[in-house]
Amino acid sequence: MAQAPPGRIFVQADMAQLEYRIIAALAGSARLLKIFRDKLDAHIDMARFVFGEDYFDSLPPDVQENLRTIVKRVVYALGYGAMPKRITMSLREDRKMPIDVRALIDFTRVSDIWNGFFRRNPEIHGWRNSLLQFVDENGYLEIPPLGRRRYFPLPADRNKVFNWPVQTLGSDIVNLALSRVDDRLPANAWPLIHGHDSGLWECDEVDGAEVAHIVEEEFEYELNGPAGPVRLYAEAEIVRAWYEGKKWPHPEAPLEL
């Protein structure tokens, strides 16, 4: 664990559900957009839908949390185009997950979550089909905010077609935010490291609150889509040690597929 030098402090921040929110906006998923707008827990909502509200609500809190973790990991994996069989294998082999969580993972449960997700959010299935159709007809995709374009060899790899708009848009938004933060940092503050949706800065202790405020302001972004906007944002915290209060790498980092 890296410690801040005497008189210095770290500011760490990560985007809240970055890829999930991007998918909701680009696909025009009305239900997800409302959940994010109302500041509800999208993974709990999905768990209650898949397993049944009465059954889920009757479970002890620790079991609910385990099922929420599974739902969360399945949702993030399918966001990259993974199918139930591959997701099941990857999650059961993931030693970062507690053994009691992995013990609950099987193909049937993963398939139920996978199918439930698309029943709950049919717009996402339609959006993915539209991406494949557009690439088949035009050979490329283009995304905001920079108008970045990628050409795909045909027939296009479906996972790359699904993944590229979300990951690249997320990366562009984070990199633009990092640049804006750098322009506003106090003279004796600087960035140390950043991940796909996170960053770490070092500054004098007296500047910690200011740097945290700058980070949160510059990471704020409203992404518009066919069903309305979604708020993209980061929550910054002041810590004396890297890793303090955080799991790093970030638990929402892409699954190795």
Residue, then its C-alpha position, 0 to 999 in steps of 0.5 A: m500500500a503506497q503512503a502519501p509523503p508527510g504533508r501530502i495527501f491522495v485524492q482518488a476517484d472513480m466513475a459510477q457504473l460508467e459502462y452500464r450508464i453509457i449502455a443505458a443512454l446509447a440503447g435508450s433503455a427507459r427503465l435503466l435511465k429511470i433507475f439511475r435518475d432516481k439513484l436506485d440500485a440497478h443490480i438489486d432491481m435486476a436481482r429482484f426481477v430475476f429471482g422474484e421479489d418475494y423470494f429475494d426480499s425474504l433472504p438474509p442480507d448476506v445472501q442478498e448481497n451475494l446474489r447482487t454480486i453475481v448479478k452485477r458480474v453477469v451484467y458487466a460481462l454481457g455488456y462485453g458481448a459474453m454469452p452465458k456459458r463463457i460467463t459461467m466459466s469465467l466467474r467460477e474461475d475468478r479467485k478474486m470472488p469469495i468462495d461462497v459467492r462462486a459456489l452459487i454460480d452455475f449455468t442455469r443461474v447465469s442464463d436466468i440473469w442473462n435472459g432476464f436482463f434482456r427481458r427487462n431491457p429489450e431496447i439494449h437487444g434492439w440497439r445491439n442488432s442496429l449496431l450490427q446492421f449498421v456495420d454490415e451496411n456501412g463498415y464502420l461505427e461513429i460515436p460522440p463526443l469526438g466523432r471517433r470512427r472505427y472501421f470493421p473488417l466484414p463479417a464483423d466480430r459481434n463482441k467488438v461491435f458491441n464493446w467498442p462504442v461503450q469502451t471507447l466512449g467511456s475512455d474518451i470521456v475519462n481522458l477529456a476529464l483528466s485533461r480538464v482536471d490537469d488544467r485546474l490543479p493547484a501548483n503543487a498537485w499532480p496526477l499519479i495514475h489512472g485506470h479505465d474509469s478512475g484516477l489518483w492524484e497527489c497534493d498538499e494536505v491543505d489542497g485536498a478538498e479543492v482537488a477533490h472538488i475539481v475532480e468531481e466537477e470535471f468528471e461530471y458529464e451528461l450523455n444524451g441518447p434516444a430516450g433521454p440523458v444519463r448522468l456520468y459522474a465520479e465520487a472523489e475521496i481524500v485518503r492517506a494511502w493508495y488502496e485505502g477503502k478501495k479494491w484495486p484493480h476496480p471490481e468493475a474492470p472488464l472481465e477477461l473473455 
